[in-house]
Amino acid sequence: MAPSLAVHARRGAAALATAAVLSATGAAMAPVAFAADSPSSAAPGLFGSADPKFDGVFRQSLALLAQHTAGVTPVKPAVEWLTAQQCAVSGFTAYRADTGKACDPKTPLDTNATSAAVQALAALGGHGPAVTKAVGWLKSVQNEDGGWSYNPGGPSDANSTSIVIGALAAAGEDAAKVTSKKGRSAYDGLLSFQLGCDAAEADRGASAFQPDKGKLTANADATAALALAGLGKGYAVAAAGKDNTDPKPLSCNGDEAGTSDPKAAAGAASAYLAQTMGKEQDGPHLTALAPGADKPAPDYGNTAETVIALAAGGHRDAAEKPLKWLEQNSAAWAKQAGPAAYAQLVLAAHAAGANPRDFGGADLVGQLAATGPKADAGSPSASEEPKKEEKKEKKDSGSGSGTWWVVGAFFVASMGVGFLLSGRKKKNQP
């Protein structure tokens, strides 16, 4: 997404984009090479069988967080896998193949993996020292503008700043009081990416990922992230109640640039997202243009994140519409993308007050557990085989929602999983 990404993230994006282009041009693809719907034998304790090089910590964190939200106690090997990934200097990188080897100055620590791990470990409880050290590291790499980059040293971006704010909230920190050496708060950094009253009316309230030559361009991925972080929330939010409020666009009655209130900014971002999704003829959802594709395709992951943000903001009616669309259309995507996708859907269903064990007829909680390690004999098992849902998914895989996976499965499996690897660039996304 941005030129500031470290080499390991850029290489991952390039590999995935190449796979998508090959698929779009008709090159042969072997789904088993990137399917992530079974536990990994190469990395015991890890959710999914896909190469964890670029997303191991992130997908593990989302899986554990989703299980906890659904009332499932994660199995011990899964939790131990995540805690072992932390470096002695307190941050996390995307994946450490040899956790017995100490991290060195060249280890590409990143804010996204660290923040996801903080949210998971804080929710599970019993990991106070690890959470405290990780949060301390995040604070130490805050940029002068108040924001964060994917890797320390790069310019701030909206997605990384948002996920860090979610981590701070999970750890009990007030993002407004987490300031840089120049006194800029985390929210100062976040709101600097929002398009204000000087933007075209249709784009007001949206967020850019980063300024491009000094100009902010609306980006739905970044906007979904801001809509959640502006509320001071992470991925796991309380289930929506019965009350409903409509998201309010920016109030531009004068010459004001926008708003300095994070919650008002979140509301404006939500209004932009609701409006954007409402323009799709096949139902309310976000879209993204994959490399080599002729037209945008459904972006299931960021649609799920938008549901979470809308529900967290009390916009129950606005959240229910894309949630129902996901119920009807996300089965093939989730099966192909694996644990991170199942986790996102669990978190979205929970946030919107739906039942993740009966999501369009599927038990998302059981499907997620089936991608992870099994419990030891004699202990409560979090792994529930989703036999009924497997049959349903096979039937659904031939539907319109499955076509996207024939065209660009590898790209979406690892890069289109919404907030997964949130530093990717989507210039062509609305």
Secondary structure, DSSP 8 states (H G I E B T S, - for coil): --TTS-HHHHHHHHHHHHHHHHHHTT----GGGT---S--SSSTT-SSSS-TTTTHHHHHHHHHHHHHHTT----HHHHHHHHHT--TTS---S--S-TTS---TTS---HHHHHHHHHHHHHH-S-HHHHHHHHHHHHHT--TTS---SSTTS---HHHHHHHHHHHHHTT--GGG-B-TTS-BHHHHHHTTB--TTS-GGGTT-B-SS-BTTB----HHHHHHHHHHTTT--S------S----------SSS--S---HHHHHHHHHHHHHHHHTT-TTSS--EE--TT-SS-EE-HHHHHHHHHHHHHTT-HHHHHHHHHHHHHH-HHHHHHH-HHHHHHHHHHHHHTT--TTSBTTB-HHHHHHHTS----TTS-------HHHHHHHHHHTTSHHHHHHHHHHHHHHHH-STTTTTT---TT--
